[in-house]
Amino acid sequence: MSKLSLRNISKRFGDTQVIHDFNADVDNGEFLVLLGASGSGKSTLLRIIAGLTDATSGDVIFDNLRVNRQSPRERGVAFVFQSYALYPHLTVRENIAFPLVLDKFKGWQHIPGISAVARRIHGASKDIAANVDKVISMLDLDDYAKRKPGGLSGGQRQRVALARALIRNPSMFLLDEPLSNLDAKLRAELRGEIVRLHRSIGKTFVYVTHDQVEAMTMATQIVILHNGIVQQHATPQEIYNRPANTYVARFIGSPPMNLLSGVAEDGSATIGGIRLGATAGSRLANGGVTVGLRPEHLSVSSDAFGVGLHGTVRRIEDLGADTLIGVQPDPALNLKLWELNQDELIWVRQEGQTRLFTGDACTVEVDPRLASYFHSETGLNLATSDSPNLASLS
């Protein structure tokens, strides 16, 4: 196993800087997910860890050893690509065995014609065969061992790619969006397999994705990147419950957190005429404030004159187990929704099905104990902005 440390990593392509002063420590056996939208720098960072791309500045450290000048082979990592990268002319068994077979090659055995014979001889050795059998069994590939990649489904191909990485017994696994080419059902199945694999072998995993569901369900630690800048590095629970800033608040969650512009006075905030409790304590200074409310922390009733935010139901999305209700606030409230709130609606997640209909007058009830408070200009969470792992949106 390897402890990974990244110190002041920056990467520039010409005049474009894609990673800004990245720092992180990943303990042995952690499952770190690099999460962000396209172009956030997460895949570039993964390639820097692997040694496939050189950092412009900064250090990559494995177990207190600086590895900047080491090749990918010398670093002892396994890289799983999004595109599977299987050899189409080799069987599943031969694809999995290939890294071990190549390790046994001598220089002259790479000569065309000789290489095919050498591959068969090395592939038949007892130690390689035993290792391949073990990995094939671990990933339930026994029935497909003699097939070639063209005869496999997308999920089966990705399992072969994982098996080929596992066979080398690497110090660390690096996975670059390995599930993005699969349909929703296969993604869910392979998420479970990768988590099971991580727990069974106890190695460090660094996983790149733009899918927040993958990040939340697989990671022990998440780093959220935006334009090459770390927005938050924490556990999935901490990121969801205490987002570092408004970008994280909107990026994590489906639907994302509702952000409403309010006014802070005497240690509490007011939105739409409703005065909330001072859960952010003394950090809630007088002036403008952005109030964050998760959809599941709100409730909606058909009482148009109840205590809460009055409005009109504009959208209903019945998901079976629960229902999403989009409410347009009453204009009389003079309630400004944050600029990224889609369709200018307040979203409420209600367990089960609703008796409300589109066009109904309603009241959204707010539990102030579950609200988050953000600086109206920087977007930083007022309850956590002293944390060293935060970055402003500038």
VOKEKOL-478456 format. One record per residue (C-alpha): residue in one letter; x, y, z. Coordinates in steps of 0.001 Angstrom, whole numbers, plus 524288, in hexadecimal, padded with zeros to 5 digits. Layout:
<recs>
aXYZ...
</recs>
This chain:
<recs>
m800008000080000s8042F80E237FDBAk8015781AD18047El7FFE5825717FA42s80396833A07FCA0l8023483E6C7F292r8095A84B057F585n806C2857C37EE51i80373850FB7E18Cs8013F85A5A7D63Bk7FFB3857567C7DDr80018860B27BC84f7FE2285E337AE0Ag803CA86A107A75Cd7FC9B875E57ACB4t7F1C486D9B7B29Eq7F32B869207C0ACv7EA9285D5C7C344i7EEC485A1C7D147h7F1A9864557DB96d7FA348610C7E75Bf7F3BB8540D7EAB8n7F6C384DEE7F7FCa7F1738414D7FD90d7F513835C980640v7EF08828838038Dd7F12B81E2480DFAn7F3C780FD280B23g7E767808CC8070Ce7DF5D8151280493f7D5BE816127F94Al7D7B6823FF7F46Dv7CE99829427EA01l7D2758350B7E1CDl7C56383B087DE59g7C28C846457D535a7BC7784AAE7C889s7C32E848F17BB68g7CF69851517BA98s7D15C852337C946g7DEDF84BC47C882k7DBAE83ED77CF25s7E084835C47C449t7ECE383DD67C296l7EF7683C837D125l7ED9282DCC7D06Fr7F75382CE67C533i8011A834C27CD29i7FFC382AFB7D854a801F181FD47CEB7g80DB8826477C862l80723827117BB0Ct807B1835F27BBCAd811D883E597C27Ca80DA1848F77CBEBt8121D856B77C8B9s815C4858267D712g813DD850E07E3CCd816E18434E7E901v81066835F87E84Ai8142B82DEE7F448f811F481F627F695d814D581B0380487n81DB0826C580701l825258244C7FA46r824CF82ECF7EFBEv8217E827F57E2E9n821248335F7D959r82C0B82D7C7D111q8272881F7C7D1A2s8205F819457C608p81291813B87C76Ar8186F806147C7FCe821B6809E87D2EBr816A880FDF7DADAg80FBA802BE7DB66v8021B807FD7D8BDa7F7198021D7D0A7f7EF5080AEB7C79Fv7E18E8076B7C316f7DD3A80F717B766q7CFAB813B67B35Fs7D13A80CD97A62Fy7D49C7FF347ABB9a7E1067FE9B7A325l7E02A7EFDA7A12Fy7E7987E88579699p7DD0C7E40078D00h7E4F87D859787D6l7E74F7D2887956At7DDCB7CACD79DB8v7D9397CF9F7AAF8r7E3167C6B37B185e7EE257CB887A8D3n7EA687D9C97AAFAi7EAB77D8037B9B1a7F7987D09D7B95Af7FE347DA297B017p804BF7E3117BA5El80AE57D75C7C135v80F027D13F7B452l815527DDF87B006d81CF87DEAA7BCC0k823697D1BA7B92Cf827617D6007AB87k835C07D7877A867g839FD7E1BD79E9Bw83BC87D87579312q82E577D26C79567h827C77DECD7908Ai82BFB7DBA17828Fp81FE27D96A779D1g81D0D7CAFA7784Ai824D47C75C78452s81C107CFBE78D0Ca80FF27C79078A22v816E47BB0278DD6a81CC97C12479A14r80F607C63579E25r809867B88D79D6Ci814DF7B27B7A4E1h814C17BC947AFCEg805F07BC957B05Ba805EB7AE007B30Bs80EF87AF0D7BED4k808F97A9FC7CB67d80AC07B6717D366i8043C7BF177C933a7F9477B54B7C701a7F6937B4A37D5A3n7F60F7C36A7D6E3v7ED137C49A7CB21d7E3EE7BA217D07Fk7E3177C15F7DD69v7DFCA7CE747D73Ei7D6227C8957CD92s7CEF57C2367D8DFm7CF2D7CEAE7E101l7C8707D66B7D634d7BF297CB747D1CBl7C5257CA2D7C444d7C65D7BB467C41Bd7BC067B9A27B979y7C2947C37F7B084a7D0EC7BFC17B1C3k7D1E97BA6D7A3DDr7CA497C54B79D53k7D0367D0E479665p7CC077DEE1799CAg7C3237DFA478DE3g7BA717D5497940Fl7B8CD7DC667A104s7AF4C7E6A17A5E3g7B4177F3ED7AA7Fg7B3407EFD57B8B0q7BABA7E3477B635r7C5687EAB57AEF1q7C6EA7F41D7BA3Ar7C8347E8BC7C3B1v7D3057E34A7BB17a7D9D27F0867BB82l7D8C87F0597CA5Ca7DE027E2787CACBr7E9A07E62D7C248a7ECC27F12D7CBC0l7EB047E86A7D79Ei7F3E67DD977D28Br7FFFA7E6287D428n7FDB87E7B67E2CDp800427F6667E1C8s802937FF967ED11m7F75B8083D7E8A6f7EBC7807DE7DF45l7E8CF813AA7D6B4l7DBBA813797CF9Ed7D7D781DB97C58Ee7C8F681DEC7C41Dp7C87480F277C201l7B99780E4E7C249s7B5C8819C17B9A4n7B3CD811307AD7Cl7AA11808337B44Cd79B6C8091D7B5D2a7955680C857C2F4k792DB7FE707C740l7A0B87F9F37C41Er7A677805FC7CAC0a79F3D8029D7D73Fe7A3E87F47B7D6BBl7B2217F7F27D424r7B2088027D7DEA4g7AF1A7F7C07E853e7B9A57EEE57E29Bi7C4147F9757E34Cv7C0977FCB17F166r7C1057EE357F4D8l7CE287ECF57EE01h7D38E7F89C7F57Br7CF527F30280281s7D48A7E5727FF92i7E2447E9677FB31g7E4007F55F803ECk7EBAB7FD487F9D8t7EAFB80BEC7F76Ef7E17180FBA7EC97v7E12F81CEE7E5BDy7D50E81DF67DD40v7D136828B07D3BDt7C30082B7C7D092h7B9778365F7CD6Ad7AE3C82E527D329q7AAC38328C7E0EFv7A36C825C77E379e7AFE581DFF7E0FDa7B76E827267E9DAm7ADB2826D97F50Ct7ABB5818157F4D5m7B9CC813A67F2C4a7C31481D527F910t7C8D181E0780695q7CE0C82B86802E0i7C9DA834DD7F806v7D1408401E7F1EAi7C87E849587EA44l7CF9A850E57DF98h7CAF285CDB7D814n7D3AB863147CDCDg7DF5E85C0B7D3A6i7DD02861687E15Bv7D954858FA7ED0Aq7CC0385CEA7F22Aq7CB27852E47FD16h7D237846AF801CEa7CA4683EED80B9Bt7C20F832C780DB5p7B59183137805A8q7AD57833FC811B8e7B4BA8406F81514i7B3C78456680721y7A530842F880683n7A1CD84837813F2r7AB9E8536E814A1p7AF42857C2806DDa7BB01860CD8070Fn7B51B86A9A7FDB7t7A9BA86D0D7F49Fy7B047865F07E953v7B10F859567F13Fa7A34385B797F660r79DFD85C007E87Cf7A6C58514C7E314i7A337846EC7ED1Fg7951F842987EE36s78A3583FAC7E497p78326848B27E45Dp78E028515A7E9A8m78CF8859DC7F5AAn7838C865557F491l78AFE872187F633l7832C87E107FA2Cs787EA88BD77FC6Fg784DB890AE80A0Av7887089AF981400a78FD189873820A4e78D088A0B782C93d7902D89EB283AF2g7958D89107838A8s78A4188B70830BDa785E988BBC82287t7792488F9981C18i7743F88A6980F0Ag7671B88E1F80959g762EC893F081643i7662F8879781E01r7702788939828C6l7793787D8582A25g780DC8791A83607a78F1E87D088378Dt794FF86F9E834E8a7A170875DC82FC6g7A37B87CF383CBBs7AB948893C83D57r7B0AD886C682F85l7A37788B9882A61a7A6D389A15829D9n79D3D8A4A1825E7g79B458A64281744g7984D89DB780B91v798FC88EF880CD7t795F48835380426v78D90878F580AB2g78ECA86ACA8061El7839786135807D9r7840D852FE8037Dp7776084EA77FCB6e7756D843918068Bh7767A84D43811CDl76A668548A80D06s75C1D850C980D5Bv750BB855F380578s7424E856B9808D9s7360285AD1801C0d7337F8653780C23a7355F871B18046Ef7352E879D1810F2g73E0F8716281971v74AB7875AD81FE2g7556687500815B1l7586E87925807D6h74C0187AA87FFEAg74C0D876DC7F1B1t7464686EF57E683v74953861157E252r74F59861947D4C0r755768541C7D30Ci7532C8469A7D8B9e75C6B83B3F7D611d7573482E657DB6Al762C4825477DDDDg75AC481A907E468a76127819CB7F1C5d761288288D7F2B8t75CA8834917EB4Al7639D841047E728i75B4B84D377E7CBg75FA1859E67E16Bv7598E865F57E7C3q759CB873A17E213p75A4B87D6D7ED6Ad74FA5887B27EE84p754E3894487E82Aa74FEA89BD17F405l75A868955D7FC39n764D789C697F432l76CD888FF97F5C6k778F488F4B7ED46l77D70881947E9CBw78BDD8800A7E75Ce78FA6881967D917l79267873117D6F1n7853886E327DBECq77F42867897D022d7724586D017CB4Fe771C1876707D6F0l76B0586BF17DF04i76C91867427ECF7w76DB88587F7EC97v767D884FFC7F73Cr769E58414B7F883q75E1883AAF7FEA4e75DA982C8A802D0g753938249F7FB5Aq749D382AF87F23Et7437F838517F334r7357383CD27F2C2l7396F849DF7ED0Bf7378284D467DEBFt73E25856CA7D59Cg7383C8643F7D7CBd73481861F27E60Fa7378086C7E7F000c7403C8674A7FAC4t7496486A89805F8v75776865DD80707e75B19863A381530v76949865C681925d7709285F2282441p77ABD8697C827F3r782F285F8482F76l78693858E78229Aa78A148652D81AF5s797CA8687581632y79CD58766481566f7A65387B8A80B43h7AD59888728096As7A5928901A7FF58e7B1C4894247F7B8t7BC278898B7F935g7B26E87E497FA42l7B9CC8784B805C5n7B25D870CD8102Al7B213879AF81C0Fa7B2A986E1F8255Bt7BEF2867F781F5As7C687872D281880d7D1F0871B582208s7D4D18641581CE2p7E1F586322815C5n7DC7185AE380AC2l7D35D8654B8054Ca7D53A86DB27F940s7CDC0879D07F521l7C68387A397E855s7CF56884EB7E31A
</recs>
